[in-house]
Amino acid sequence: MTIEQGLVKEIASIVGEENCSTRAADLYTYGFDSSIHHHNPDIVVRPKSTSEVSELIRIAAREGIPVVPRGGGTGLCGAAVPIMGGMVMDLTRMNEIKKVRVNDLYCVTQAGVVYDRLNEALAPYKFFFPPTPGSGEACTIGGMVATNASGMRAVKYGASRDYVLGLEVVLADGSVIHVGTNTIKNSSGYQLERLFVGSEGTLGVITEITLRVAPKPKKAAMALAAFDRLEDAGTFVSNLISLPLIPSATELMDDICIRAVNKAVKAGLPDVQAVCMIEVDGEPEMVAKELKIVEEVARRSGAVTVQTSDDKEQMALWTSARKSVMSALSRLGDELVSVSLADDMAVPISRIPEAVVAFHRIAEENRVIVGTYGHAADGNLHTKMLLNPCSEDDWIRGEKAVGQIFDTVIALGGTVTGEHGVGMSKAPYMMKERPDAWGTMLLLKKAMDPQNILNPGKMMQWEGGIIRDLRYPCRDICDLR
Ligand SMILES: Cc1cc2nc3c(=O)[nH]c(=O)nc-3n(C[C@H](O)[C@H](O)[C@H](O)COP(=O)(O)OP(=O)(O)OC[C@H]3O[C@@H](n4cnc5c(N)ncnc54)[C@H](O)[C@@H]3O)c2cc1C
């Protein structure tokens, strides 16, 4: 679709020329998120206010132009890739934290505020917004709500959805609605704010968010437990939870991830089959007590070594080793890159040992390298496949392994995505996971966006396989669908 010059001028008159572009370099850049996919939009806009968003959507509705809202572009499944072209709406200029009211336990922020920035603003009040995604330096609050993002601390503190009290949303006809409240309790009709959580830009553009905030824990400490058997690490996590002891973070890494971070960032992790990093937080006496219990349970579950620390530097080193897994995997082999395929399944916690063993077997059978890591205590496991992106054969084997991994996860009673969302890379598998629900999602989509202009073609509208519209320069060789 080419957007004719008169229309470009009309759009530029709303956001200003400097915030509207049809330049080839901008279109190419905004065709990416952090997934394997790429597709150019026809125009990029960067609104500053809700009224600008509303005017832009009115024009898009009038002209039948697809609109893809975009936060930090850190999504891993192509949700922000404009697969049908049209308008990418970059919301990062809407970056004002409007209110911090810790006495009422909430804050109000525009959608484009970056996660870490919000927490910097909350820190002086001794409060925080806890989900802690690995992409916190770049992802936006709007993007987090739109994908129901979470992260390391979900087992204790929950996901984005658990903090959304209210939203301001621009609908597909340009009208602005307010859903939810500023209060901790609310039984006032349908909980529509929940409808937009995880909607990935397909039902409306979120412009403002009222978030519940949580008090910051006074102290944290960590344990690093090393295992000679991957399944023992999974059993350890399950043993800990059932005590009950709910850690604030539980990060599992298998031998491939350990090798990758030791090579790429000299993390000095033990050379074993799996490590588990456990964080406990709260009142200092409780932290010390829980850390001891963690150590005991780790040894009882088969840990060969357990190190503990409450030293901030040491804990930051361990955390940054875990955070570097994704990029480190891409540096493990010369021609291989780590791709986000089957990257964030969640299973019931007690099924983790079976899941990790099955992932390794599937990788071996399909001759693909799969690194497994994740926030194990909430059942959320990440796998990253190492592929040569210019080899059609690698993609074929990779896609086969993806299908088998997702079948395993569904059979274990899990979900194909615990936190990253559906977008393109997981769309057919979400429909497999939810055979009796995706029809209702389609009905909702049709009712709320009858012209199908909001992030069209994604989630339950997806057709075909996932190895297409690839971001790699050799995409002509390997577009398989
Ligand atoms: C290194 C790395 C680590 C990561 N770690 C985690 C993790 O630990 N946990 C986790 O959950 N995710 C993680 N992610 C994935 C990603 O960061 C999250 O999904 C994040 O919430 C996306 O936010 P964003 O602002 O970048 O959204 P984008 O990628 O820009 O968009 C994601 C989706 O949200 C929609 N959207 C964005 N803003 C709005 C809005 N204002 N209104 C309506 N729709 C909107 C887009 O259309 C798209 O469908 C990671 C990604 C990377 C690259």
Ligand as a Chemical Component Dictionary entry (heavy atoms), coordinates in Angstrom:
data_LIG
# 
_chem_comp.id                   LIG 
_chem_comp.type                 NON-POLYMER 
_chem_comp.pdbx_formal_charge   0 
_chem_comp.three_letter_code    LIG 
# 
loop_
_chem_comp_atom.comp_id 
_chem_comp_atom.atom_id 
_chem_comp_atom.alt_atom_id 
_chem_comp_atom.type_symbol 
_chem_comp_atom.charge 
_chem_comp_atom.model_Cartn_x 
_chem_comp_atom.model_Cartn_y 
_chem_comp_atom.model_Cartn_z 
_chem_comp_atom.pdbx_ordinal 
LIG C1  C1  C 0 16.300 -9.426  25.915 1  
LIG C2  C2  C 0 14.822 -9.587  26.102 2  
LIG C3  C3  C 0 14.340 -10.092 27.296 3  
LIG C4  C4  C 0 12.971 -10.245 27.499 4  
LIG N1  N1  N 0 12.534 -10.703 28.700 5  
LIG C5  C5  C 0 11.210 -10.775 28.938 6  
LIG C6  C6  C 0 10.740 -11.204 30.209 7  
LIG O1  O1  O 0 11.493 -11.526 31.117 8  
LIG N2  N2  N 0 9.390  -11.242 30.387 9  
LIG C7  C7  C 0 8.506  -10.890 29.409 10 
LIG O2  O2  O 0 7.300  -10.926 29.650 11 
LIG N3  N3  N 0 8.935  -10.499 28.191 12 
LIG C8  C8  C 0 10.250 -10.428 27.937 13 
LIG N4  N4  N 0 10.688 -10.024 26.704 14 
LIG C9  C9  C 0 9.690  -9.720  25.654 15 
LIG C10 C10 C 0 9.236  -8.242  25.617 16 
LIG O3  O3  O 0 10.201 -7.418  26.181 17 
LIG C11 C11 C 0 7.894  -8.027  26.313 18 
LIG O4  O4  O 0 6.896  -8.701  25.590 19 
LIG C12 C12 C 0 7.495  -6.546  26.449 20 
LIG O5  O5  O 0 6.345  -6.468  27.226 21 
LIG C13 C13 C 0 7.227  -5.860  25.128 22 
LIG O6  O6  O 0 7.122  -4.466  25.392 23 
LIG P1  P1  P 0 7.427  -3.407  24.238 24 
LIG O7  O7  O 0 7.137  -2.055  24.772 25 
LIG O8  O8  O 0 8.762  -3.610  23.670 26 
LIG O9  O9  O 0 6.293  -3.821  23.185 27 
LIG P2  P2  P 0 6.417  -4.030  21.612 28 
LIG O10 O10 O 0 7.347  -5.133  21.294 29 
LIG O11 O11 O 0 6.639  -2.740  20.943 30 
LIG O12 O12 O 0 4.916  -4.514  21.295 31 
LIG C14 C14 C 0 4.439  -5.742  21.779 32 
LIG C15 C15 C 0 2.945  -5.856  21.466 33 
LIG O13 O13 O 0 2.214  -4.912  22.234 34 
LIG C16 C16 C 0 1.484  -4.027  21.377 35 
LIG N5  N5  N 0 1.549  -2.702  22.011 36 
LIG C17 C17 C 0 2.658  -2.024  22.394 37 
LIG N6  N6  N 0 2.301  -0.865  22.985 38 
LIG C18 C18 C 0 0.943  -0.829  22.958 39 
LIG C19 C19 C 0 -0.024 0.112   23.401 40 
LIG N7  N7  N 0 0.325  1.229   23.999 41 
LIG N8  N8  N 0 -1.327 -0.166  23.181 42 
LIG C20 C20 C 0 -1.709 -1.322  22.594 43 
LIG N9  N9  N 0 -0.843 -2.234  22.148 44 
LIG C21 C21 C 0 0.463  -1.996  22.343 45 
LIG C22 C22 C 0 2.155  -4.108  20.033 46 
LIG O14 O14 O 0 1.258  -3.820  18.992 47 
LIG C23 C23 C 0 2.580  -5.562  20.024 48 
LIG O15 O15 O 0 1.470  -6.340  19.653 49 
LIG C24 C24 C 0 12.058 -9.892  26.461 50 
LIG C25 C25 C 0 12.550 -9.388  25.258 51 
LIG C26 C26 C 0 13.904 -9.237  25.071 52 
LIG C27 C27 C 0 14.390 -8.682  23.759 53 
# 
loop_
_chem_comp_bond.comp_id 
_chem_comp_bond.atom_id_1 
_chem_comp_bond.atom_id_2 
_chem_comp_bond.value_order 
_chem_comp_bond.pdbx_ordinal 
LIG C1  C2  SING 1  
LIG C2  C3  SING 2  
LIG C2  C26 DOUB 3  
LIG C3  C4  DOUB 4  
LIG C4  N1  SING 5  
LIG C4  C24 SING 6  
LIG N1  C5  DOUB 7  
LIG C5  C6  SING 8  
LIG C5  C8  SING 9  
LIG C6  O1  DOUB 10 
LIG C6  N2  SING 11 
LIG N2  C7  SING 12 
LIG C7  O2  DOUB 13 
LIG C7  N3  SING 14 
LIG N3  C8  DOUB 15 
LIG C8  N4  SING 16 
LIG N4  C9  SING 17 
LIG N4  C24 SING 18 
LIG C9  C10 SING 19 
LIG C10 O3  SING 20 
LIG C10 C11 SING 21 
LIG C11 O4  SING 22 
LIG C11 C12 SING 23 
LIG C12 O5  SING 24 
LIG C12 C13 SING 25 
LIG C13 O6  SING 26 
LIG O6  P1  SING 27 
LIG P1  O7  DOUB 28 
LIG P1  O8  SING 29 
LIG P1  O9  SING 30 
LIG O9  P2  SING 31 
LIG P2  O10 DOUB 32 
LIG P2  O11 SING 33 
LIG P2  O12 SING 34 
LIG O12 C14 SING 35 
LIG C14 C15 SING 36 
LIG C15 O13 SING 37 
LIG C15 C23 SING 38 
LIG O13 C16 SING 39 
LIG C16 N5  SING 40 
LIG C16 C22 SING 41 
LIG N5  C17 SING 42 
LIG N5  C21 SING 43 
LIG C17 N6  DOUB 44 
LIG N6  C18 SING 45 
LIG C18 C19 SING 46 
LIG C18 C21 DOUB 47 
LIG C19 N7  SING 48 
LIG C19 N8  DOUB 49 
LIG N8  C20 SING 50 
LIG C20 N9  DOUB 51 
LIG N9  C21 SING 52 
LIG C22 O14 SING 53 
LIG C22 C23 SING 54 
LIG C23 O15 SING 55 
LIG C24 C25 DOUB 56 
LIG C25 C26 SING 57 
LIG C26 C27 SING 58 
# 
